[in-house]
Amino acid sequence: MSGNAPMQTSGLKVTALAVSDLAKLLSKSAGKPVTAEMIRYDIEAGAPVNADGTVNLVHYAAWLAKETASRGD
């Protein structure tokens, strides 16, 4: 594969995921259910969202890590 060849993606943009898509992605990677309702609860608790209501996976993960650390989990 050439260094200049475009990478194939799944069509998901990790910087702008719909809450439902984020829940599916996290469920598959975590090996346990993550629901859209769980993510909406986090958003209500202060998790960052984009102006259009989508979620940046990196920002969300950083927020989760910060929240977990502050609780001492």
C-alpha positions, 0 to 999 in steps of 0.5 A: 500500500502506498503512503499516499493512498487514502485510508478506508473508513467506516463512515463514522467521524470520531469527532462528530458522532451521533449519541446512538452511534457513540453508544454502539461503538462503545458497546462493541469496544467495551464488551458490555452494553453502553446505551444512548441513555447512559451517554445522555445522562453524562451529557446532562452531567457536563460531558462535552458536546459539539454545537450540533449535538454530536459528540467528539469521542476523544473529548468524551473519553477525556471527560470520562477519565477526569470524572473517574479520577475525581471520584477515585474509581 
